[in-house]
Amino acid sequence: MLFPKSHPAPSGNPFRLVDFDDVNEVEPNNDIPTATPCAMPPSFALNGIIDIPGDMDHFKLSLKKDQQIEVIAYGQAIGSPLDPVVLIVNAQGQGIIENDDAGDFPRLDSRFKVTIPADGDYTLRVVDQLERGSPAFVYRIEVTSARPEVVFSAPNFNVNDTQLRQHIPVPRNGRYAQLFNITRVATGGDATFVCENLPPGVRLVDVVVPGGSAAVVALFEATPDAPLGGSAMTMTLKHNDPANPIIGRLRQVFDLVREGNNIPLVRAVETQMPVAVIEEPPFSLEIVKPTVPLVQDGAYELKVISKRKEGFKAAIGVRLLWKPPGVECLEYGTIPEGQNECMFALVSRGDWIVGTWKITVLGEADTGNGVAYKCIAVHRVRHSADHVQQRRAHSHRRGAG
């Protein structure tokens, strides 16, 4: 049957386009001495079949000290029943790294990065996790030099719900905060968030990301007269050093279809995030500014106060979105119905780094028309080296007395 040119194909034919060559396994290659040699440039793909139960395929690689490589196994991703386990060993047979499930999608495929400890010959082994095999157990393993990369995404706030709070509802005359985790590969340095296609009246308040930060809170603000509505925001991370051309990209993974035991069957990866302007909620939050530093091995009660509009008495949940390094604290508190404050007990370890840190809390409440959010950023939580020395001296005098 022929379809008119205006109609799309009844089903897609996915393919992968890369700029490196392939190596096909040569049997027998069931152990290290018979490993299929791979005399290829830094990037290549290894192809084969675990064709009988218990089969092991080996490939010989020549690698250099401090070389950073990324290994991605394609099994489930290409419709194979294989659950690949990939191991790299050195010439003495000592394991360098082993990986079963990458924890990403597809769930059963292996993926890892490793820095090679010394020049020499290495062996890559691939097996099925359950020692199965048949002519259908095909695989493709791409070995590439780790390229400089920056990727960020909002964390999952529920184990079985990847869509919870993966949007940015900014209240009129208020702020909303979103936590982003940042992953860097072979690059670093301070960077700045750049947002495109924000709704009218919305801006990003905090835009600078320190080079050593693995997580950052992005604070969005809307004017009192911002029009209600939304848009799909494009957000990137641009390094402050003009000589560094790497652009950080948003990579947000959503589960679309799950089977009965919560295993994802279909996922989508998005590079944009929805941002919407919502009505101003009937409450606001205020953090009581700390008047003294939080010392090492010390504690401090951080007070959060709500200001309610007349008639609004519902309980307000308060989330501490991020904690300074070395500080322990419960991340969720409640301002009870009809009341106006809650406390967060911050406890610092002895190895807390001296410095000044920002803290942000996010309030959420059921207003009768759904959950409304509003947040406030702390003035600062400070840790003073001089104060620590005074505290230690005081403790010494107290012990001597």
Order of alpha helices (4+ residues) and beta strands (2+ residues): beta-beta-beta-beta-beta-beta-beta-beta-beta-beta-beta-beta-beta-beta-beta-beta-beta-beta-beta-beta-beta-beta-beta-beta-beta-beta-beta-beta-beta-beta-beta-beta-alpha
